[in-house]
């Protein structure tokens, strides 16, 4: 088959050819299936293949896909209890990933970014950045590395201040404040610990903090608003378990992360509805869309990630206890997305206007060359440009949706922690631990399914 002799027709066919390239998200489909089935090691292999990652360690040269691959691999390494490699991947990703600066977007750059796909560096959202430091704190605590956890707590605080300014009154990864407080408490920095606990309590009423805060209140004068209310409310509580047993001089911390946050997919919306939603944010004249053969706009939307971990149970030494639900990261991701959705749709419409204008130009060129060729060229051109203009659906695919925390004082010695998943026949994780007097053990269980 020979090449088309008409230059306009040749250009249109070239567009069709280049529009079929697979994106990063396309290459991660198999990994998502493996993670959903609990095949974390197989999924890691898929991530490494899709991202250009070596099987061991960090590559010398980094790029957008590699950094995002590190983020996803780190989560699955944590799920496999490989806390050292997970921590290494999180650190490398944190140093490479740029922030998607939602708070200071005044020129529509965020909307345009979401149509760059794999052509530009991946930028993590503020919630992803905040969660990254929180999840790496889990790694360090599981490794009994308080200094490493403290470094992550500082990084967490920087991003938390950014979010507090941008979206006041909304929950921001309260689990991270809880873990940062625990870290400083174990290091003897009681005032700093109480500040973090105050942040956590401003979002949730953590029952597992009642005894620690009551104890710390005699060691530091710091009182935030949430702690004041918490102490007043807890005065009527009966004696707490650890207060009944003076021999309970060791501590167990349990952190459970389950499910997956919503992931980005190409979403379709009728043009009329999209114009109404985007309004004045659109660049160009929407009237030209009347010539377009496509009556829907395609943009990156959010889709729920299915999860079989609908419920979580916890047993310590065979006794059922109730962990605190610290964070719903999926809800935080969705609220963050909704705050920029109109800008994203405006960018999609603006690009659609450009495509419609280009197609009209091809139609005119085709009509001048051959009667009836114009509309065919316009259709091929616009279809090809739609294929090329894929919305960027990259994201931290395996970021867990919900994070639970629990802590309790125990008698030094051997103990058993068991986590139950699901509402039907239980899938469980069991760990035998030994805790010395005055020390702690952090049991970190991550199941992004």
ABEGO torsion letter per residue (X at the ends): XBBBABAAAAAAAAAAAAAABBBAAAAAAAAAAAAAAGBAAAAAAAAAAAAGBBABEBBABBBAAAAAAAAAAAAAAAAAGBAAAAAAAAAAAAAABBBBBAAABAAGAAAAAAAAEAABBBBBBAAAAAAAAAAAAAAAAAAGBAAAAAAAAAAAAAAAAAAAAABBGBBBGAAAAAAAAAAAAAAGBAAAAAAAAAAAAAABBBAAAAAAAAAAAAABABBBAAAAAAAAAAAABBBBAAAABAABABBBBBBBBBEBBBBBBBBBBBAAAAAAAAEAABBEBAAAAAABABABBBBBBBBBBBBABABBBBBBGGBBBBBBBABBAAAAAAAAAAAAAAAAAAAAAAAAAAAAAAAAAAAAAAAAABBGAAAAAAAAAAAAAAAABBBBABBBAABBABBBBBBBBBBBEBBBBBBBBEABBBBBBBBBBBBBBGBBBBBBBBBBX
